[in-house]
Amino acid sequence: MAINQLNKYVWLVETIHRARKRGGITLKEIQSRWLDSDISEGTELSRRTFINNLHAVEELFGITIECGSGYRYHIECGDCFEEGSARNWLLNAFSLNVMVGNSRKLKDRVLLEDMPSGRNYLEDIIKAMRDNRVIFISYYSYNAEKYNEFDIHPYFVKAFKKRWYVIAYSPGTDDVRCYALDRMENVIISDKVFKMPKDLEPADYFKDCFGITNNKDSEVQKVVLKVDAFQSNYIRNLPLHDSQKETKRTDEYSIFEYHLKPEFDFEQEIFSNMDAMEVLEPLWLRDEVAERLRNLMKKYKI
């Protein structure tokens, strides 16, 4: 239900944004397009609901929709759709669902990756982020095999490998950590307010990382991978990291160089391509992958 409501907000933003070159769009036109889309579920868009949605869009995304001359609505936000902006990223997270939902013919022909962890608490966490509100969560620990209850300061959210994570400060541990939404049993927005650290830039937080692991004690290192020619095609077109450089290319293999923190998520990526990748540097990472391969061979009695 929460995701469906977010999709409606995104539909409204995109509908108005697409009309920007012709000076905006009237409420009557919006209502007509609303009924033509599957997201309406055959229900008319009343003026009252429309106004409520405008307020929700401003609160959730920081996007102001204004009514100009000729009663035409337009988005009053210069950087809302800039590449890499938080708003653009968040809108893109839901926009494909909206586009597919608008076409009955394509609905069964576009198969989207399911991200169930965002269904329950994503909207609440976004609301808390908007107002810098502390949230109380019940979070499952795999090590202790039980739920622990504590407060966190939600800084930003990130999607990775079909899961949503909130990166938050935990007063109990005095540390910034990643919390998976699918391990939460309860989320309560409190009245307590926190201050965002002035030196925290969400876009830069993971710039030296692969995935959602960012150990503050880890250092950026040079990692060199030897990848067979076939798999290199995929890595070349979809780099593993922004620092990726192809330093050598032959008919049999390519050499890729990275500068990042080689944490657990990156090692998992290498291991998932173990028949096509070889770690050349650093030596400790090569030895670690080799040890995992030896353990795997024991399991298969090779």
C-alpha positions in Angstrom: 0.0 0.0 0.0 2.8 2.4 0.9 4.7 1.7 -2.3 1.5 2.1 -4.4 0.9 5.5 -2.8 4.5 6.5 -3.6 4.0 5.4 -7.2 1.0 7.8 -7.4 3.2 10.6 -6.3 5.8 9.8 -8.8 3.2 9.5 -11.5 2.1 13.0 -10.7 5.6 14.4 -10.7 6.5 12.8 -14.0 3.2 13.8 -15.7 3.7 17.5 -14.8 7.5 17.3 -15.6 6.8 16.0 -19.1 4.5 19.0 -19.8 7.3 21.5 -19.0 8.1 22.3 -22.6 4.5 23.4 -23.3 4.2 25.6 -20.3 2.7 23.1 -17.9 -0.5 21.2 -17.6 -4.0 21.9 -16.4 -5.8 20.0 -13.6 -8.4 18.9 -16.2 -5.6 17.4 -18.4 -4.0 15.7 -15.4 -7.4 14.2 -14.4 -7.9 12.9 -17.9 -4.4 11.3 -18.0 -5.0 9.9 -14.6 -8.1 8.0 -15.7 -6.2 6.7 -18.7 -3.6 5.1 -16.5 -3.9 1.8 -14.7 -2.6 3.4 -11.5 -5.9 5.2 -11.1 -7.7 1.8 -10.7 -10.7 3.5 -12.4 -11.1 6.1 -9.6 -11.3 9.8 -10.6 -8.8 12.2 -9.2 -10.7 14.9 -7.3 -9.3 18.4 -6.8 -9.0 17.7 -3.0 -7.0 14.6 -3.6 -4.8 16.4 -6.1 -4.0 19.2 -3.7 -3.2 16.7 -1.0 -0.9 14.9 -3.3 0.9 18.1 -4.2 1.6 18.7 -0.5 2.8 15.1 -0.1 5.2 15.4 -3.0 6.7 18.6 -1.5 7.0 16.9 1.9 8.5 13.6 0.6 10.6 14.7 -2.3 11.1 18.5 -1.7 9.6 19.2 -5.1 7.3 22.2 -5.3 4.5 22.1 -7.8 3.0 25.5 -8.5 0.0 26.8 -10.5 1.0 29.5 -13.1 -0.7 31.4 -15.8 -3.7 29.8 -17.4 -4.1 27.5 -14.4 -1.3 25.4 -15.7 0.8 23.4 -13.1 4.6 23.2 -13.3 7.5 22.1 -11.2 9.3 24.9 -9.4 12.6 23.1 -8.8 15.7 23.7 -10.9 17.9 20.8 -9.8 15.2 18.2 -9.0 16.1 16.0 -12.0 19.8 16.5 -12.1 21.9 13.4 -12.7 23.0 12.0 -9.4 20.7 14.2 -7.3 18.9 12.5 -4.3 15.5 13.5 -5.6 16.2 12.1 -9.1 17.6 8.9 -7.6 14.6 8.4 -5.4 12.1 9.1 -8.2 13.9 6.7 -10.6 13.5 4.0 -8.0 9.8 4.0 -8.5 9.3 5.4 -12.0 9.6 2.1 -14.0 6.8 0.6 -11.9 4.6 3.6 -12.8 5.4 3.4 -16.6 4.6 -0.3 -16.7 1.4 0.2 -14.8 0.2 2.8 -17.3 0.2 0.2 -20.1 -2.2 -2.8 -19.8 -0.7 -4.4 -22.8 2.9 -4.4 -21.4 2.1 -5.1 -17.8 2.7 -8.9 -18.2 5.6 -8.4 -20.6 7.9 -6.4 -18.4 9.3 -8.4 -15.5 10.7 -6.2 -12.7 13.1 -7.3 -10.0 11.1 -7.6 -6.8 12.3 -5.6 -3.8 10.0 -6.7 -1.0 12.0 -5.0 1.8 10.7 -1.6 0.7 7.1 -2.4 1.1 6.6 -2.0 4.8 8.8 0.8 6.1 10.4 2.8 3.3 7.8 5.5 3.3 8.0 5.9 7.1 11.8 6.2 6.9 11.6 8.7 4.1 9.2 10.8 6.2 11.6 10.6 9.2 14.5 11.7 7.0 12.5 14.6 5.7 11.9 16.0 9.2 15.2 14.8 10.7 13.2 12.7 13.1 14.7 9.9 15.3 13.1 6.5 14.6 12.7 3.6 17.0 13.2 0.2 15.4 13.0 -3.4 16.3 15.9 -5.0 14.4 16.7 -8.7 14.0 20.3 -9.8 14.8 21.4 -12.9 12.9 24.2 -13.5 15.5 22.0 -13.2 18.6 19.0 -14.7 16.8 16.6 -12.2 18.3 15.1 -8.7 17.9 16.8 -5.7 19.5 15.1 -2.4 20.0 16.9 0.9 19.7 16.8 4.4 18.3 18.6 5.5 15.0 19.1 8.7 13.2 18.2 8.0 9.5 20.6 9.8 7.2 19.8 8.3 3.8 18.6 5.1 2.1 20.3 2.9 -0.5 19.1 -0.1 -2.6 21.5 -3.0 -3.2 21.0 -6.6 -4.3 17.2 -6.5 -4.1 17.3 -5.0 -0.6 16.7 -1.5 0.8 19.0 -0.2 3.5 18.9 2.9 5.7 22.3 4.3 6.6 21.9 5.7 10.1 23.7 6.8 13.2 23.1 4.6 16.2 23.4 6.4 19.6 23.8 3.0 21.3 26.9 2.1 19.4 28.0 5.7 18.6 28.5 4.6 15.0 27.0 5.0 11.5 25.7 1.7 10.2 23.6 0.1 7.5 20.3 -1.4 8.5 18.4 -3.7 6.2 14.7 -2.9 6.0 13.8 -6.6 5.7 15.2 -7.2 9.1 12.9 -4.7 10.8 9.8 -5.7 12.6 8.7 -2.3 13.7 9.4 1.3 12.9 8.1 4.2 14.9 8.8 7.9 14.1 9.5 9.7 17.4 9.2 13.4 18.3 12.9 13.6 18.9 14.9 15.6 16.3 18.5 15.0 15.2 20.9 17.1 13.2 22.5 15.9 10.0 26.3 16.0 10.2 27.5 18.9 8.1 30.4 16.9 6.7 28.2 14.0 5.6 27.5 13.8 1.8 25.4 10.8 1.0 26.6 10.7 -2.6 30.3 10.5 -1.3 29.7 8.1 1.5 30.0 5.0 -0.7 32.3 6.4 -3.4 35.2 4.2 -2.3 33.1 1.2 -1.7 31.3 -1.6 -3.6 27.9 -2.4 -2.1 26.7 -1.3 1.3 29.8 -2.1 3.4 31.8 1.0 4.4 34.2 0.2 7.3 35.7 3.4 8.5 38.9 1.6 9.6 39.5 0.2 6.1 41.8 1.9 3.6 41.4 2.4 -0.1 43.6 0.0 -2.0 44.6 -0.8 -5.5 42.8 -4.0 -6.7 43.8 -5.6 -10.0 41.6 -8.3 -11.6 42.4 -10.5 -14.5 39.1 -11.3 -16.3 38.6 -13.6 -19.3 37.6 -12.0 -22.6 34.0 -13.0 -22.5 33.2 -11.8 -19.0 35.2 -8.6 -19.7 32.6 -7.5 -22.2 30.0 -7.3 -19.4 32.4 -5.6 -16.9 33.4 -3.1 -19.6 29.8 -2.1 -20.3 28.7 -2.1 -16.7 31.8 -1.2 -14.5 32.0 -2.7 -11.0 33.1 0.6 -9.6 33.6 4.2 -10.8 37.4 3.9 -10.4 37.5 1.0 -12.9 40.2 1.2 -15.6 41.1 -1.3 -18.2 44.9 -1.3 -18.3 45.4 -4.3 -20.7 43.2 -6.0 -23.3 44.0 -9.2 -25.2 42.1 -11.8 -27.1 42.1 -14.1 -24.1 41.7 -11.7 -21.1 41.7 -8.1 -19.8 43.3 -6.5 -16.8 41.0 -4.2 -14.7 42.3 -1.9 -12.0 40.3 -0.4 -9.1 40.9 1.9 -6.2 38.4 1.1 -3.5 37.9 -0.6 -0.1 37.9 -4.3 -0.9 35.2 -5.2 1.7 32.9 -8.3 1.9 30.5 -7.2 -0.8 33.3 -6.8 -3.3 34.8 -10.1 -2.4 31.4 -11.7 -2.9 31.2 -10.2 -6.4 34.6 -11.7 -7.2 33.6 -15.1 -5.8 30.4 -15.1 -7.8 32.5 -14.8 -11.0 35.3 -17.1 -9.7 35.6 -19.1 -13.0 36.2 -15.9 -15.0 38.1 -13.7 -12.5 41.5 -13.9 -10.9 42.7 -11.5 -8.2 46.3 -10.3 -9.0 46.5 -7.6 -6.4 46.5 -7.2 -3.4 48.1 -10.4 -2.3 46.0 -10.7 0.9 42.8 -10.6 -1.1 44.2 -13.2 -3.6 45.0 -15.5 -0.7 41.6 -14.9 0.9 39.8 -15.9 -2.3 42.1 -18.9 -2.8 41.3 -20.1 0.8 37.5 -19.8 0.1 38.0 -21.8 -3.1 39.9 -24.5 -1.2 37.1 -24.7 1.3 34.6 -25.0 -1.5 36.6 -27.8 -3.1 36.4 -29.7 0.3 32.7 -29.4 0.4 32.4 -30.9 -3.1 35.1 -33.5 -2.1 37.3 -32.5 -5.0 
